[in-house]
Each structure stands twice: as structure tokens, then as C-alpha cells.
Amino acid sequence: MELRDLEYFRSLARTGSISESAREHFISPQGLRKGIRRLEGHLNCNIFDPSRPGWQLTREGEAVLEYAETVRYESDRLVSRIHAIKEESRRIVRIVTTPHVKELIVPRLTAFQRNNPDMRIEVEEFVDSLCEERLMDERYAFGILQAPFDGTKFLTTPILTKRFAVWVRAKDAESLPAAVRLPDLDGRDVVLLDDTHKAYGSFIDACTSAGVSPHLIEKSEIVWVVEHVRKHGGFGLTLPQYPIFDGLSMLPLEGFTWTIGLCIPHDRTLSKDAMMLMEMLGESS
């Protein structure tokens, strides 16, 4: 039995289309059909029902599909393990995070790198909407992600929780309390990053729970949040590690926090260096 034939079979069982499955594997439809026939010949049974239209599985085919899924799962685990072994010998640890989180961990990573000069740490940044997707790639050891965390995909250890903050024009801050509460935002303009960032959905949920309905103004980049508040006023949702820009003041936002955590895909095998780095990041929180 050839693994490629099992993959052809998995694809055809999923798509129900010879042409689509052939395109997925960069072969001709005839080549994919030959693979299915080889698999049926090896098993001495029909895995698709010839008496029914389309590509309907027989009972034997259902058993083969279950086996094929197991083989694929174990194959992925093996690839991940081999990758970890190679990375361990090269002393490279790759992690993913978001730009605003990277700013918090760079000092820790620098200190760790100084104490472990033979190791190379590579940090790749993606927006929140891509971080979890990229972390599933076995090239990365772990991720430092923002809550909410997907427990179906990752084992997560929270390491830091802080309150959000808001930018306001300095002249407007004089009439505001030392800390802004969610009810203070009711009916007011709140400028924030768009829904590719987790803070967007979390903020809406927090406002809904508090019975607050701000007027949301979405921006794609943090610089546009700053510029909008400068020119038009309102509240610019931000994280406390960002700087205070000219003409603006930063006030803590009570009732809305953000948490970051160390996230590892289930069944990911880590190198000793990756585990050492994770331990340091956890202890430094």
C-alpha cells in the first residue's frame, strides 16, 4: 500500500470530485483513478460503491477512510517530531506573535539570547487573525497570543494580564477622570483597530456585557487611530505599552483587560531549547 494512494483516496472521499482531487495533488484525473484502483487492488475490495452515483463510500471504504485519517495524523506527528530534532541540533527556536505583544517580550528575549549565545531565536509577527493559523505550521515551536485562546487547538499558559488604555486629546483629558470606565464610552466615538485584531471582538463583548453602545470607528493601522483622535477627538483604544504621542494623553480603561499566553498546538513536540525559552517567559511574567 502506498501512502500517496491513501492521500488520493482521502481527497476524493472529501471532495467527491476526481478533477478537484487531481488538481490538489498536481496529477491528472487518470493518474488519480489509477491510484484508487491500486488501493482497491491491494485491499481486494471496492472502497467506492460502483452501483451508486458519485463517489459514495462502501462500508469497507469507511473503514479505509478511518485508517487513512489515522495514518495522516501520525504522519504529521512524525514530521513535527523530526522537525523538532533538526531544530534542536541547530539550536533554532521559531515563535509567532503579534506586533504589540512582541514589544513586551523583546527585552526578555534579548536577555535570554545574551545568556544563550549559541541559540538563535526567530520571532515572526502576524496580525491576530493569522497568528493561530501560522502557529499550526510545525516550523514554529510555540506562539505568544492574545486571549481569547482556542482550547481545541492549543494548550495555553497565561503569562500577563493588563488593562487596556485610551488615547484622548490632551486638551480633552482635562475634563475626564484619571481613569475611564466603559460606561463613560456610551454613545461616544471609540477609534480602534478592525476585526483582524482580537481586541475588536473582545471590546464589543465587554461593552455588550456592560450595556454600553459606543460609536465604533475602525482603522487598519494604529497610526490611523492616533491621527483620527488628534484631528477629531474621541477615544482611541490602545495598549499601555504604546507611547504617548504629541498632543495626546493616555488614560487607563477600567473594566476591560487583555491577556497574553504561551500557546502550543496539541501534540506539538518541543525541543529542549524551546521548552527552556517557554519556561523563562513564564517565570518572567
C-alpha positions as CSV (number, residue, x, y, z in Angstrom):
1,M,0.0,0.0,0.0
2,E,1.4,3.4,-1.0
3,L,0.8,6.5,1.2
4,R,0.2,8.6,-1.8
5,D,-2.8,6.4,-2.8
6,L,-4.2,6.8,0.7
7,E,-3.9,10.6,0.2
8,Y,-5.6,10.4,-3.2
9,F,-8.4,8.4,-1.5
10,R,-8.8,10.9,1.4
11,S,-9.0,13.8,-1.1
12,L,-11.6,12.1,-3.3
13,A,-13.7,11.0,-0.2
14,R,-13.7,14.6,0.9
15,T,-14.3,16.4,-2.4
16,G,-16.4,13.8,-4.3
17,S,-14.6,15.1,-7.4
18,I,-11.9,13.4,-9.4
19,S,-10.9,16.6,-11.2
20,E,-10.7,18.7,-8.0
21,S,-8.8,16.0,-6.1
22,A,-6.4,15.6,-9.1
23,R,-5.7,19.4,-9.0
24,E,-5.0,19.2,-5.3
25,H,-2.2,16.6,-5.9
26,F,-1.0,18.1,-9.2
27,I,-1.7,14.9,-11.2
28,S,-4.0,14.0,-14.0
29,P,-7.5,12.6,-13.3
30,Q,-6.3,9.4,-14.9
31,G,-3.4,9.2,-12.5
32,L,-5.7,9.7,-9.5
33,R,-8.0,7.0,-10.8
34,K,-5.1,4.6,-11.1
35,G,-4.1,5.3,-7.5
36,I,-7.6,4.5,-6.3
37,R,-7.6,1.2,-8.4
38,R,-4.2,0.3,-6.9
39,L,-5.6,0.8,-3.4
40,E,-8.7,-1.3,-4.1
41,G,-6.5,-4.0,-5.7
42,H,-4.2,-4.1,-2.6
43,L,-7.2,-4.3,-0.3
44,N,-9.2,-6.6,-2.6
45,C,-12.4,-4.7,-2.2
46,N,-14.4,-1.8,-3.5
47,I,-13.9,1.3,-1.4
48,F,-16.4,3.4,-3.5
49,D,-19.8,1.9,-4.4
50,P,-19.9,1.4,-8.2
51,S,-23.7,1.0,-8.1
52,R,-24.3,4.5,-6.7
53,P,-23.8,7.9,-8.4
54,G,-20.9,9.9,-7.4
55,W,-18.2,8.7,-5.1
56,Q,-20.1,7.1,-2.3
57,L,-18.1,5.1,0.2
58,T,-18.8,1.4,0.8
59,R,-18.6,0.1,4.4
60,E,-15.1,-1.1,3.6
61,G,-14.4,2.4,2.3
62,E,-15.5,3.9,5.5
63,A,-13.1,1.7,7.4
64,V,-10.3,2.6,5.0
65,L,-11.0,6.3,5.4
66,E,-10.8,6.0,9.2
67,Y,-7.4,4.3,8.7
68,A,-6.2,6.9,6.2
69,E,-7.1,9.7,8.7
70,T,-5.1,8.0,11.4
71,V,-2.1,7.5,9.1
72,R,-2.2,11.2,8.1
73,Y,-2.4,12.2,11.8
74,E,0.5,10.0,12.8
75,S,2.5,11.2,9.7
76,D,2.0,14.8,10.7
77,R,3.2,14.0,14.2
78,L,6.3,12.3,12.8
79,V,7.1,15.3,10.6
80,S,6.7,17.6,13.7
81,R,9.0,15.3,15.7
82,I,11.7,15.2,13.0
83,H,11.5,18.9,12.6
84,A,12.0,19.4,16.4
85,I,15.0,17.1,16.4
86,K,16.6,19.1,13.5
87,E,15.8,22.4,15.2
88,E,17.3,21.1,18.4
89,S,20.6,20.2,16.7
90,R,20.7,23.7,15.0
91,R,19.5,25.5,18.2
92,I,16.9,27.5,16.4
93,V,13.6,28.4,18.1
94,R,10.9,30.0,16.0
95,I,7.9,31.6,17.6
96,V,4.9,33.6,16.3
97,T,3.3,36.6,17.9
98,T,1.6,39.9,17.1
99,P,3.5,43.2,16.8
100,H,2.0,44.7,20.0
101,V,3.0,41.6,22.0
102,K,6.5,41.5,20.6
103,E,7.2,44.9,22.1
104,L,6.6,43.4,25.5
105,I,8.8,40.3,25.1
106,V,11.8,41.7,23.2
107,P,13.6,42.7,26.5
108,R,13.2,39.2,27.8
109,L,14.2,37.6,24.6
110,T,17.3,39.8,24.4
111,A,18.3,38.8,28.0
112,F,17.8,35.1,27.2
113,Q,19.8,35.4,24.0
114,R,22.6,37.0,25.8
115,N,22.7,34.1,28.3
116,N,22.4,31.5,25.5
117,P,24.6,32.9,22.6
118,D,24.6,29.5,20.8
119,M,20.9,29.6,20.3
120,R,19.0,31.6,17.7
121,I,15.5,32.9,18.4
122,E,13.4,33.9,15.4
123,V,10.2,35.8,16.0
124,E,7.7,36.3,13.2
125,E,4.9,38.8,13.6
126,F,1.4,38.4,12.2
127,V,-2.0,40.1,12.9
128,D,-4.2,38.3,15.3
129,S,-6.3,36.7,12.6
130,L,-3.3,35.0,11.1
131,C,-1.3,34.1,14.3
132,E,-3.2,31.0,15.2
133,E,-3.3,29.8,11.6
134,R,0.5,30.2,11.3
135,L,1.2,28.6,14.6
136,M,-0.3,25.3,13.3
137,D,2.8,25.1,10.9
138,E,5.3,22.8,12.6
139,R,8.1,25.2,11.8
140,Y,7.1,27.2,14.8
141,A,7.7,25.9,18.3
142,F,5.0,28.0,20.1
143,G,3.2,31.3,20.0
144,I,2.6,34.2,22.3
145,L,-1.0,35.0,21.6
146,Q,-3.8,37.3,22.9
147,A,-6.9,36.0,24.6
148,P,-9.4,34.5,23.9
149,F,-7.5,31.3,23.4
150,D,-8.7,28.3,21.3
151,G,-8.6,25.3,23.7
152,T,-9.5,22.9,20.9
153,K,-6.2,23.8,19.1
154,F,-3.8,24.9,21.8
155,L,-2.5,24.2,25.3
156,T,-2.2,27.7,26.8
157,T,-0.4,29.2,29.8
158,P,-1.5,32.8,30.5
159,I,1.5,34.9,31.4
160,L,0.4,38.5,31.6
161,T,-2.8,40.5,32.1
162,K,-3.1,44.3,31.8
163,R,-5.8,46.9,31.5
164,F,-6.4,48.5,28.1
165,A,-6.0,52.2,27.8
166,V,-7.4,55.0,25.7
167,W,-5.8,57.9,23.9
168,V,-7.6,61.2,24.1
169,R,-6.6,64.7,23.1
170,A,-4.6,66.3,25.8
171,K,-7.0,69.3,26.0
172,D,-9.9,66.9,26.3
173,A,-8.3,64.9,29.1
174,E,-8.6,67.8,31.5
175,S,-12.3,67.3,31.7
176,L,-12.0,63.5,32.2
177,P,-11.4,61.4,35.3
178,A,-8.0,59.9,35.9
179,A,-9.3,56.5,34.7
180,V,-12.0,56.0,32.0
181,R,-14.7,53.4,32.6
182,L,-16.7,51.5,30.0
183,P,-19.9,53.4,30.8
184,D,-18.0,56.7,30.0
185,L,-17.8,55.4,26.4
186,D,-21.6,55.1,25.9
187,G,-22.6,57.0,22.8
188,R,-19.0,58.3,22.3
189,D,-16.6,57.8,19.4
190,V,-14.2,55.0,20.0
191,V,-11.5,54.5,17.4
192,L,-10.0,51.0,17.3
193,L,-8.2,48.5,15.1
194,D,-10.5,46.5,12.8
195,D,-11.7,42.9,13.3
196,T,-8.5,41.3,12.2
197,H,-7.4,42.1,15.8
198,K,-8.8,40.1,18.7
199,A,-9.3,43.3,20.7
200,Y,-12.1,44.3,18.4
201,G,-14.3,41.3,19.3
202,S,-13.3,41.4,22.9
203,F,-14.2,45.1,23.2
204,I,-17.6,44.6,21.7
205,D,-18.3,41.7,24.1
206,A,-17.2,43.8,27.1
207,C,-19.4,46.7,26.0
208,T,-22.4,44.4,25.5
209,S,-21.9,42.9,28.9
210,A,-21.7,46.4,30.4
211,G,-24.8,47.6,28.5
212,V,-22.7,50.2,26.6
213,S,-23.1,51.3,23.0
214,P,-20.1,53.4,21.7
215,H,-19.8,54.6,18.2
216,L,-17.1,52.4,16.7
217,I,-14.7,53.8,14.1
218,E,-12.4,51.1,12.6
219,K,-8.9,51.6,11.4
220,S,-6.4,49.2,9.8
221,E,-3.3,50.6,11.4
222,I,-2.5,52.0,14.8
223,V,-1.1,55.2,13.3
224,W,-4.6,56.0,11.8
225,V,-6.1,55.5,15.3
226,V,-3.7,58.1,16.6
227,E,-4.4,60.6,13.7
228,H,-8.1,60.3,14.0
229,V,-8.1,61.1,17.7
230,R,-5.7,64.0,17.1
231,K,-8.0,65.5,14.4
232,H,-11.5,64.6,15.6
233,G,-11.3,63.7,19.3
234,G,-13.0,60.7,20.8
235,F,-11.3,57.8,22.5
236,G,-8.6,55.7,20.8
237,L,-8.4,52.2,22.1
238,T,-4.8,51.2,22.8
239,L,-2.5,49.0,24.8
240,P,-0.5,50.6,27.7
241,Q,2.9,49.7,26.2
242,Y,2.4,52.0,23.3
243,P,3.9,55.5,23.6
244,I,2.1,58.7,24.4
245,F,2.1,60.8,21.2
246,D,2.3,64.6,21.0
247,G,-0.9,66.3,21.7
248,L,-2.5,63.1,23.3
249,S,-2.9,61.8,26.8
250,M,-3.2,58.1,27.7
251,L,-5.8,57.1,30.4
252,P,-6.3,53.6,31.8
253,L,-9.6,51.9,30.8
254,E,-11.3,50.2,33.7
255,G,-13.4,47.1,33.1
256,F,-11.6,45.9,30.0
257,T,-8.3,43.8,30.2
258,W,-6.2,41.9,27.8
259,T,-4.3,38.7,28.4
260,I,-1.4,37.1,26.6
261,G,-0.4,33.5,26.9
262,L,2.1,30.9,25.7
263,C,0.3,28.7,23.2
264,I,1.4,25.2,22.0
265,P,-0.6,23.2,19.5
266,H,-1.8,19.9,20.9
267,D,0.7,17.1,20.3
268,R,3.5,19.5,19.3
269,T,6.9,18.1,20.3
270,L,9.2,20.9,21.5
271,S,13.0,20.9,21.6
272,K,14.8,21.3,24.9
273,D,15.7,24.9,23.8
274,A,12.1,25.8,23.1
275,M,11.0,24.4,26.5
276,M,13.7,26.3,28.2
277,L,12.6,29.5,26.5
278,M,9.0,28.9,27.4
279,E,9.9,28.3,31.0
280,M,11.8,31.6,31.1
281,L,8.9,33.6,29.6
282,G,6.5,32.0,32.0
283,E,8.7,32.8,35.0
284,S,9.3,36.4,33.9
285,S,5.6,37.2,33.8
